[in-house]
Amino acid sequence: MYECVQAGENTFFMDCPSRVGVYRDGEAAWLIDSGSDKDAAKKVLKILGDLGLRLEAAIVTHYHADHTGGAALLQQRTNCRLYLAEPTAPGNFPEINTALLFGAHPPKPLRTKFFLAQSARYAPVESAPLPEGMRLARLDGHAFAQLGVYTPDDIWFLGDAVASKHTFDKYKLTYLYDVEKFLQTLDAVASLQGRLFIPAHVAPFEDAASIVERNRRWVYETGDCIIELLQTPRTFETLLKAIFDRYDLQMTFGQHTLLGATVRAFLAWLMDAGRVSYFCEDNLLYWKAAEAGEEQ
């Protein structure tokens, strides 16, 4: 855990629960993501010291705390530049993640390092003077304005563009912000040309076809599950309970927030497709499977 793995001539990654990529550009280092917290960031700095590299900049694939959690310490210790995609930069508003999840200023249970990173100074990645041969791709869906980063060693860092079989087997659900864009990202990942693909939480792979297909199948299976449960109209809370019961999940405040947001993303996707609708009764909003010809 946390060892440095060489993936190409100048491309490395720190093997940890939220992987950090390292690209060597002469004597300088460009990171892909920053580690989940300050302890991970310290390990990154040690790896760079062992490689004899000076930290130039870090490109953060997206704004979630397990990718931005080490950024503040890295910047404080090295004055490195930090970059996010323009819609989420500057990142000196770390509550963006919890605000999206909760819908308002987050209460105390969500103000932990799992959800909320320390503030740091970010610039739009569109302004970054990238090393020669490095390029970026937008891979939205798990988050908005998520980035994939390509290094000249023919390696792609994918952030959270795909989830692992282990995640689906153990948790049944994984967080999504936008289901339709996630499906578009799966198509994009399947079409990327590269020798190696390194996601943040999935073992590196050379062939994207099978993992992309598993992610796509999960989307449609989850959508069908929600449609089945909505054959009986339900409020959001009773729908969420039914999904947790179906998948044998345990409700906590964090899971209610995280997976509740995912279920809302699916409801939005299904509603846009004309597959679910809603009605209000006794000051409660109910969701239900749409009937043929029903107007939304």
Protein Blocks (a to p, Z undefined) as FASTA:
>chain_A
ZZacdfbfklccdddfbdcddddehjaccdehjbjbfklmmmmmmmmmmnopacfbdcdf
bfcfklmmmmmmmmmmnopacdddfklpcfklmklmmmmmnopacdfklmcfklmccddd
dddfklpccdehiacdddehjbghiacdddfkopacekjmbccfklmmmnopacdfblkl
mmmmmmmmmmpgcfbdcdfkbccdfblklmmmmmmmmmmmmmmmmmmmmmpgcdfklmmm
mmmmmnopacdfklmmmmmmmmmmmmmmmmmnopaccddeehiacdddddehiaZZ
